[in-house]
Amino acid sequence: MQAAYTEDQEQFREVVSRFLKAKSTATEVRRLMASSEGYDSAVWQQLCGEVGLAGTHIPEEYGGFGFGPIELGIVSEEMGRHLYCGPFFASSVMAGYALLNGATETHKSAILPDIASGAKIATLVLDNLNNPEKVGSVLKATDEHVVSGTASIVVDAHIADLLIVAASTSDGLGLYLINAGAQGVSITPQEALDPTRKISRVSFTEVNGERIGWLTEGLLSRTWDQICSALAHEMIGGAQHLFESTVEYTKVRVQFGRPIGSFQALKHRCADLLMELEFAKAATHHAAFCLASDDGEPYAASMAKAMASDTYMEAARAGVQLRGGIGFTWEEDTHLWYKRAKSSEVFMGSPPMHRERMMKMIETASSQNNGEQP
């Protein structure tokens, strides 16, 4: 199993970082989060066509570049650092992984190339974003492939062309393809704490869908792990930005005739935050290495999501507090990352849920190793 980034991967990070540094400035983030669409279509086409990021982890036979969770983690980390506003996470990560894991070969070949090129924007519709065990409790599909039900939170559904819907059937959890403009589909944008990631409520009233595959319990769990690994990378990227910008602020903010970063209490606070950040980064990178090699601890993704969530929130709180009064103002950019940290903390499962999931996996593995029934 890989244990560190290669030179090529570090160069890839530099390319992604340069692009996002130029295209996702704080000023641009503020402009986009105030718009109804929430993204710049021209930048999205550049990201997909010129840089090829949307197809990072999609195999070459489906129009992608054939990399894996490690490279996708690098992209997600840099997007978190620069707070990129766009449908990358919904279309490439969430919908992309669901299709790769659950769709038939015919449907993968038909749908994934458009996602990799950016020609179509897709999103994954789940009726529960808190726990994979509860997916399929609201969205239902008949044997005639008629889908009904409501998903309360769907990322970037308002700009999606394709809805990849997980709905329960008499035979298990089916994967359905529905056009966003199909009759019986209702997409209602919702006000969110984090305006940089748009969410909508999606309702289906006897909508005719095309069944494109199945998500067994194992495939759904793997899809959840892959999405959470990418999300954890995004979070540690955001935490890294907050840490660096906060330390830089303590060097230039003068109080009582000296930089506040010279005070012992603030030094300790920053040192503690650095240690917590490094632990979370190690766990997150390890999760991607495990997924890439299909080896290692089965609970690595949940551990990474829980640790990254806690670290991101701690970095966000420190970013506000160490800036004093200015940290609470709208003009200061820290609140943009704070809101992303808070929303990501519970997105795809809260830290307590992931720790419970991790413990269940450990118990199951222990029982199997001892020859007991799980």
Secondary structure, 3 states (H helix, E strand, C coil): CCCCCCHHHHHHHHHHHHHHHHHCCHHHHHHHHCCCCCCCHHHHHHHHHHCCHHHCCCCHHHCCCCCCHHHHHHHHHHHHHHCCCCCHHHHHHHHHHHHHHHECHHHHHHHHHHHHHCCCCEEEECCCCCCHHHCCCCCEECCCCEEEEEEEEEECHHHCCEEEEEEEECCEEEEEEEECCCCCEEEEEECCCCCCCCEEEEEEEEEECEEEEECCHHHHHHHHHHHHHHHHHHHHHHHHHHHHHHHHHHHHCEECCEEHHHCHHHHHHHHHHHHHHHHHHHHHHHHHHHHHHCCCCCCHHHHHHHHHHHHHHHHHHHHHHCCHHHHHCCCCCHHHHHHHHHHHHHCCCCHHHHHHHHHHHHHHHHHHHCCCCC
